[in-house]
Amino acid sequence: MQQNIINTRDLEFQLFELHQVDDFLKYDRYADHNRETLQAALDLALKVAAEEFAPHARLVDEEEPTFENGRVVMRPEVKKALDVLRETGLLAASQDYERGGMQLPSAVGQMCVGLLKGANVGTQAYAGLTIAAANLILTQGSEEQKTRYAEPMLSGRFFGTMCLTEPHSGSSLGDLRTRAEPAGDGSYRLKGNKIFISAGDHELSDNIVHMVLARLPDAPPGVKGISLFIVPKYLVNEDGSLGKRNDVALAGLIHKMGYRGTTSTMLNFGEKAGAVGYLVGEPHNGLAAMFHMMNEARIGVGLGSVMLGYTGYLHALEYARERRQGRPVGNKDPQSPQVPLIEHADIRRMLLTMKTYVEGGLSLALQGARLVDEKKVAQSDEEREMAAGLLDLLTPLIKSWPSQFCLEANSLAIQVHGGYGYTREYPVEQFYRDNRLNPIHEGTHGIQGMDLLGRKVSMAGGRYYQELLRRIAATVDEAGNNPKLADNARRLTDTVEALKEATDRIQAVKQEGQVERALANASLYLEAFGHTVVGWLWLRQALAAAKGLSGGGPQPAAFYQGKLKACDFFSRYELPRVKGLTQLLREVDATALEMEAEGF
Ligand SMILES: Cc1cc2nc3c(=O)[nH]c(=O)nc-3n(C[C@H](O)[C@H](O)[C@H](O)COP(=O)(O)OP(=O)(O)OC[C@H]3O[C@@H](n4cnc5c(N)ncnc54)[C@H](O)[C@@H]3O)c2cc1C
């Protein structure tokens, strides 16, 4: 539990006893790995997280980057930590060997990154964005673009950004205005303004490769007219050396409530002759290209939320064990010693809520990462298609459920600390501020809800949704045979039935043409769906714990007992929320939709 980043016993349980990541080791892609090499990568990531990232997390929050004489100035610890990360090779942990990667299974690779996020999300973001941008070039770019831009990014020589947002075009990307004119030599000249670009300028790497969405002159309106471009800060010569400065200017920095270690920039492209850019993939296909790799990026966002919630939970747990306050309700002796906070039922309730949110969220993110691996090693087209479809379906949940509930865990961590939690002397308030970004970026909560309900559930005639329900039913059947879990299995069945009814009803209203009404409560649907899926994963955790207890898994018994109790808690305290939500959803309630703007 170094620096309260993660409970390593839980990590081992989730990866190997629950998600059985070592199953993948039988495939050629992972033939060089064994349990020890996977563990070694995780140990290394945890060491770098604890020794290089965590110690300056507070410092970069207090001294955010500044803009001085046209340069971004920041704490030197950021570069030092990123240099160490670069040397470990962890930047490209899941990448192919030929691209300089370690070819780790996605769940382990994501987890290595997740540990860094839990330690210091502000510094980790520079690396995270670089890998996301490199992946985009690797999946969509030409061979030449892969060599010239993606490879130096994977080795950490260049860093990267994602430039989507414009001042008038955030959620509604179809309205973006940045223009790209052909220059006649195969390159383009871009002009436009981007806002909120994370890591948009700094001196942490030799170059910055911006992945920019823009419109070609003949672009159709809306999302079908957006193309993707590579726009480097410094042009890159054929031999890989750096050429002249491109026409990309830092217009200013944005000051935020959290994630302060990461520069948030306003970038002007083409203030002079136009920023030199190179088209990636097909014209007008930029948004689709971007979304192609979003699944993995969104697992990263979800896991980041989990890890911020997780560290908050561990800090609260430690505090609740140490801080003494009050006595048990039945004890009327004022001279008896005060008891640790953890002795109070209300504190235990909050700790259990946090535990079920963060450990449930971790299961959810790792389920997504497992599907990425299943897609990679699938032995038939059918298997590959099913893994990809399930991943598509679960992605809005993986991104958004932890952003809501692991943030709530951060709020509860403050509550457990009482007044001290509200001060800057303890780190829990920073975790809350940092995590507050996650329901906003990479597609807001509302947009994810509409994606789930408006598109994903009915995708391929509802095939993936039906398969998910089938898998949940199989777990329920298995748990139903265990007397200790039968009650939880029954509660999950009731929840699934309520969700199914609401889904059918909403789809019927949608088919009647009342789309706006059908989607009006999409965020609440996402919450209900997310709780159901996390309830399923808690039942699976309980099954794995029961197996560990009876079959002599790596103990201690108290750990497994804690998992069983947490499953009881989630089933009894949290699943009933779905009932309330689905009642409103089943009625396809239109109160919010019908409220007149003037009525507020
Ligand atoms: C710290 C930080 C880092 C960021 N990093 C990057 C980055 O690196 N690159 C990048 O390109 N962008 C980045 N962003 C931008 C981020 O992705 C946008 O802020 C986000 O997409 C929302 O856009 P917006 O801020 O314009 O809000 P808006 O789109 O104006 O949304 C405001 C509210 O309205 C809701 N809403 C909007 N449209 C609809 C609709 N049709 N139906 C229902 N509800 C709707 C939203 O859910 C939200 O609650 C970052 C933002 C922040 C704060």
The ligand as a Tripos MOL2 file, in Angstrom:
@<TRIPOS>MOLECULE
LIG
   53    58     1     0     0
SMALL
NO_CHARGES

@<TRIPOS>ATOM
      1 C1         -9.0890   20.5840  -17.5300 C.3       1 LIG1
      2 C2         -9.5960   20.3270  -18.8940 C.ar      1 LIG1
      3 C3         -8.8060   19.6440  -19.8000 C.ar      1 LIG1
      4 C4         -9.2510   19.4490  -21.1130 C.ar      1 LIG1
      5 N1         -8.4050   18.8830  -22.0290 N.ar      1 LIG1
      6 C5         -8.7670   18.8850  -23.3380 C.ar      1 LIG1
      7 C6         -7.8410   18.4840  -24.3480 C.ar      1 LIG1
      8 O1         -6.7140   18.1080  -24.0450 O.2       1 LIG1
      9 N2         -8.2350   18.5350  -25.6400 N.ar      1 LIG1
     10 C7         -9.4690   18.9580  -26.0090 C.ar      1 LIG1
     11 O2         -9.7590   18.9920  -27.1950 O.2       1 LIG1
     12 N3        -10.3780   19.3470  -25.0770 N.ar      1 LIG1
     13 C8        -10.0520   19.3240  -23.7530 C.ar      1 LIG1
     14 N4        -10.9450   19.7410  -22.7980 N.ar      1 LIG1
     15 C9        -12.2500   20.2060  -23.2220 C.3       1 LIG1
     16 C10       -13.3710   19.2760  -22.8320 C.3       1 LIG1
     17 O3        -13.3360   18.1270  -23.6000 O.3       1 LIG1
     18 C11       -14.6640   20.0890  -22.9630 C.3       1 LIG1
     19 O4        -14.6940   21.0060  -21.8920 O.3       1 LIG1
     20 C12       -15.8880   19.2020  -22.9600 C.3       1 LIG1
     21 O5        -15.9410   18.4600  -24.1310 O.3       1 LIG1
     22 C13       -17.1850   19.9980  -22.8160 C.3       1 LIG1
     23 O6        -17.2270   21.0580  -23.7270 O.3       1 LIG1
     24 P1        -17.5690   22.5290  -23.1820 P.3       1 LIG1
     25 O7        -16.6430   22.8320  -22.0640 O.co2     1 LIG1
     26 O8        -17.5910   23.4460  -24.3370 O.co2     1 LIG1
     27 O9        -19.0100   22.4000  -22.5440 O.3       1 LIG1
     28 P2        -20.4000   22.3930  -23.3320 P.3       1 LIG1
     29 O10       -20.3190   21.5170  -24.5210 O.co2     1 LIG1
     30 O11       -20.8560   23.7960  -23.5040 O.co2     1 LIG1
     31 O12       -21.3290   21.6610  -22.2740 O.3       1 LIG1
     32 C14       -21.8830   22.3170  -21.1160 C.3       1 LIG1
     33 C15       -22.9220   21.3880  -20.4950 C.3       1 LIG1
     34 O13       -23.9800   21.1750  -21.4310 O.3       1 LIG1
     35 C16       -24.1930   19.7920  -21.6670 C.3       1 LIG1
     36 N5        -24.5170   19.6040  -23.0720 N.ar      1 LIG1
     37 C17       -23.8620   20.0730  -24.1500 C.ar      1 LIG1
     38 N6        -24.4710   19.6760  -25.2810 N.ar      1 LIG1
     39 C18       -25.5290   18.9400  -24.9210 C.ar      1 LIG1
     40 C19       -26.5400   18.2420  -25.6280 C.ar      1 LIG1
     41 N7        -26.5680   18.1970  -26.9610 N.pl3     1 LIG1
     42 N8        -27.4730   17.5820  -24.9140 N.ar      1 LIG1
     43 C20       -27.4660   17.5850  -23.5790 C.ar      1 LIG1
     44 N9        -26.5270   18.2240  -22.8530 N.ar      1 LIG1
     45 C21       -25.5770   18.8980  -23.5140 C.ar      1 LIG1
     46 C22       -22.8740   19.1180  -21.3170 C.3       1 LIG1
     47 O14       -23.0790   17.7580  -20.9310 O.3       1 LIG1
     48 C23       -22.3980   19.9980  -20.1570 C.3       1 LIG1
     49 O15       -22.9670   19.5550  -18.9540 O.3       1 LIG1
     50 C24       -10.5390   19.8810  -21.4760 C.ar      1 LIG1
     51 C25       -11.3620   20.5030  -20.5330 C.ar      1 LIG1
     52 C26       -10.8960   20.7410  -19.2690 C.ar      1 LIG1
     53 C27       -11.7940   21.4520  -18.2890 C.3       1 LIG1
@<TRIPOS>BOND
     1     1     2 1
     2     2     3 ar
     3     2    52 ar
     4     3     4 ar
     5     4     5 ar
     6     4    50 ar
     7     5     6 ar
     8     6     7 ar
     9     6    13 1
    10     7     8 2
    11     7     9 ar
    12     9    10 ar
    13    10    11 2
    14    10    12 ar
    15    12    13 ar
    16    13    14 ar
    17    14    15 1
    18    14    50 ar
    19    15    16 1
    20    16    17 1
    21    16    18 1
    22    18    19 1
    23    18    20 1
    24    20    21 1
    25    20    22 1
    26    22    23 1
    27    23    24 1
    28    24    25 2
    29    24    26 1
    30    24    27 1
    31    27    28 1
    32    28    29 2
    33    28    30 1
    34    28    31 1
    35    31    32 1
    36    32    33 1
    37    33    34 1
    38    33    48 1
    39    34    35 1
    40    35    36 1
    41    35    46 1
    42    36    37 ar
    43    36    45 ar
    44    37    38 ar
    45    38    39 ar
    46    39    40 ar
    47    39    45 ar
    48    40    41 1
    49    40    42 ar
    50    42    43 ar
    51    43    44 ar
    52    44    45 ar
    53    46    47 1
    54    46    48 1
    55    48    49 1
    56    50    51 ar
    57    51    52 ar
    58    52    53 1
@<TRIPOS>SUBSTRUCTURE
     1 LIG1         1 GROUP 0 **** ****
